[in-house]
Structure formats: structure tokens, C-alpha cells
Amino acid sequence: MEEMSKHGRIGDAAMKAGMDRKTARRYVQAGKLPSEMVAPRAWRTREDPFAEDWAEVVALLEATPELEAKTIFEVLEERHPGATRPGTSDAAAARALMARGARAGP
């Protein structure tokens, strides 16, 4: 909050930064930037839709690493018909598979 150091008025500094003055006061009192205040999350925001099939996904990726996530999703749907997870679209599944496949671990 560079503005705070210029004139010392937290309300003006908060207004120029585009935040509420109570939020600005919290950052000034902590002596940290907003990006430094964010604590890393250690919990999942939702259940892993591929937890049950992850061994199959790893086996597919080891056998043919050039497979795309969409193809892996289609293979899983073919092997387990009707097992589409609620709330999991093809695009979300593809992103999840690509992210998890890059790490090669559940």
C-alpha cells in the first residue's frame, strides 16, 4: 500500500487500491501484501472423480503416454458404461486427467 506511506490515511489508500478500508487495515496491521496472506490449501474442494479408476489411467498412460485425456475418458466410459460421475463433464474430466497424468500419481 504505497498510498498509505504517502499520506498515512488508510481510507484514501484503500479507495485508490480498490478495496474496503477494513481490508486495507488488516493488511497494514499484518505488514504483509495480500498475496502473502493467502495460506496454501491442504484439502480438496470436491471428491476426486477418478479415484476409483486411477490405476487404470496410470496403466493406460504407461502403455501409451501419447494418449489424450479425452481418449482416456472415452476408454473409461467404454469399460464402465453409465458410470459417469455426477457433475463431471468431458472438459472437466479431460483437464483433471491431464493435470493428474502430468504428475503420474494420485
Buried (B, 14 or more C-beta within 10 A) or exposed (E): BEBBEEEEEBEBBBBBBEBEBEEBBBBBEEEEEBEEEEEEEEEEEEEEBBEEBBEBBBEBBEEEEEBEBBBBBEBBBEEEEEEBBEEBEEEEBBEBBEEBBEEEEE
